[in-house]
Amino acid sequence: MKHNTVDNLKNIENEVELKKSSAKIIAVSKTFKLDKILPLIEYGHCDFGENKVQEAVDKWSKILEEKS
């Protein structure tokens, strides 16, 4: 199933490529639930930004459990 966040990421990737930039895309995942983040992970994106350690540990522990 196609997801809006994946479409948004693809658009940003295309812009970066067109500008021949070496920018790294960091998806801000703070305050977003797993169902909003998983499509990006499934697409292959692996650079995310969180601002609270407790939230990151809880969220990413669940993601790792689901992926294994």
CYANA upper distance limits for C-alpha pairs under 8 A (distance plus 0.5 A):
  2 LYS  CA      6 VAL  CA      7.76
  2 LYS  CA      7 ASP  CA      8.28
  3 HIS  CA      7 ASP  CA      7.03
  3 HIS  CA     39 PRO  CA      7.09
  4 ASN  CA      8 ASN  CA      6.67
  5 THR  CA      9 LEU  CA      6.65
  5 THR  CA     36 LYS  CA      7.84
  5 THR  CA     39 PRO  CA      7.76
  5 THR  CA     40 LEU  CA      7.29
  6 VAL  CA     10 LYS  CA      6.64
  6 VAL  CA     39 PRO  CA      7.02
  6 VAL  CA     40 LEU  CA      6.18
  6 VAL  CA     43 TYR  CA      7.52
  7 ASP  CA     11 ASN  CA      6.76
  8 ASN  CA     12 ILE  CA      6.87
  9 LEU  CA     13 GLU  CA      6.59
  9 LEU  CA     40 LEU  CA      8.47
 10 LYS  CA     14 ASN  CA      6.63
 11 ASN  CA     15 GLU  CA      6.82
 12 ILE  CA     16 VAL  CA      6.73
 13 GLU  CA     17 GLU  CA      6.64
 13 GLU  CA     25 ILE  CA      8.26
 14 ASN  CA     18 LEU  CA      6.54
 15 GLU  CA     19 LYS  CA      6.72
 16 VAL  CA     20 LYS  CA      6.70
 16 VAL  CA     21 SER  CA      5.86
 16 VAL  CA     22 SER  CA      7.93
 16 VAL  CA     23 ALA  CA      7.35
 17 GLU  CA     21 SER  CA      6.73
 25 ILE  CA     47 ASP  CA      7.53
 26 ILE  CA     47 ASP  CA      5.59
 26 ILE  CA     48 PHE  CA      5.65
 26 ILE  CA     49 GLY  CA      6.81
 27 ALA  CA     47 ASP  CA      6.78
 27 ALA  CA     48 PHE  CA      5.14
 27 ALA  CA     49 GLY  CA      6.58
 28 VAL  CA     48 PHE  CA      6.09
 28 VAL  CA     49 GLY  CA      5.13
 28 VAL  CA     50 GLU  CA      6.97
 29 SER  CA     37 ILE  CA      7.30
 29 SER  CA     48 PHE  CA      6.57
 29 SER  CA     49 GLY  CA      6.27
 29 SER  CA     50 GLU  CA      6.40
 30 LYS  CA     49 GLY  CA      7.24
 30 LYS  CA     50 GLU  CA      5.26
 30 LYS  CA     51 ASN  CA      6.83
 30 LYS  CA     52 LYS  CA      8.26
 30 LYS  CA     55 GLU  CA      8.32
 30 LYS  CA     56 ALA  CA      8.42
 32 PHE  CA     36 LYS  CA      6.77
 32 PHE  CA     37 ILE  CA      7.58
 33 LYS  CA     37 ILE  CA      7.30
 34 LEU  CA     38 LEU  CA      6.35
 34 LEU  CA     59 LYS  CA      7.56
 34 LEU  CA     63 ILE  CA      8.05
 35 ASP  CA     39 PRO  CA      7.85
 36 LYS  CA     40 LEU  CA      8.41
 37 ILE  CA     41 ILE  CA      7.08
 38 LEU  CA     42 GLU  CA      6.50
 38 LEU  CA     63 ILE  CA      8.35
 39 PRO  CA     43 TYR  CA      6.58
 40 LEU  CA     44 GLY  CA      6.90
 40 LEU  CA     45 HIS  CA      6.00
 40 LEU  CA     46 CYS  CA      8.43
 41 ILE  CA     45 HIS  CA      5.58
 41 ILE  CA     46 CYS  CA      6.69
 50 GLU  CA     55 GLU  CA      8.19
 50 GLU  CA     56 ALA  CA      6.61
 51 ASN  CA     56 ALA  CA      8.28
 52 LYS  CA     56 ALA  CA      6.72
 53 VAL  CA     57 VAL  CA      6.56
 54 GLN  CA     58 ASP  CA      6.75
 55 GLU  CA     59 LYS  CA      6.49
 56 ALA  CA     60 TRP  CA      6.23
 57 VAL  CA     61 SER  CA      6.25
 58 ASP  CA     62 LYS  CA      6.95
 59 LYS  CA     63 ILE  CA      6.90
 60 TRP  CA     64 LEU  CA      6.56
 61 SER  CA     65 GLU  CA      6.71
 62 LYS  CA     66 GLU  CA      6.71
 63 ILE  CA     67 LYS  CA      6.69
 64 LEU  CA     68 SER  CA      6.76
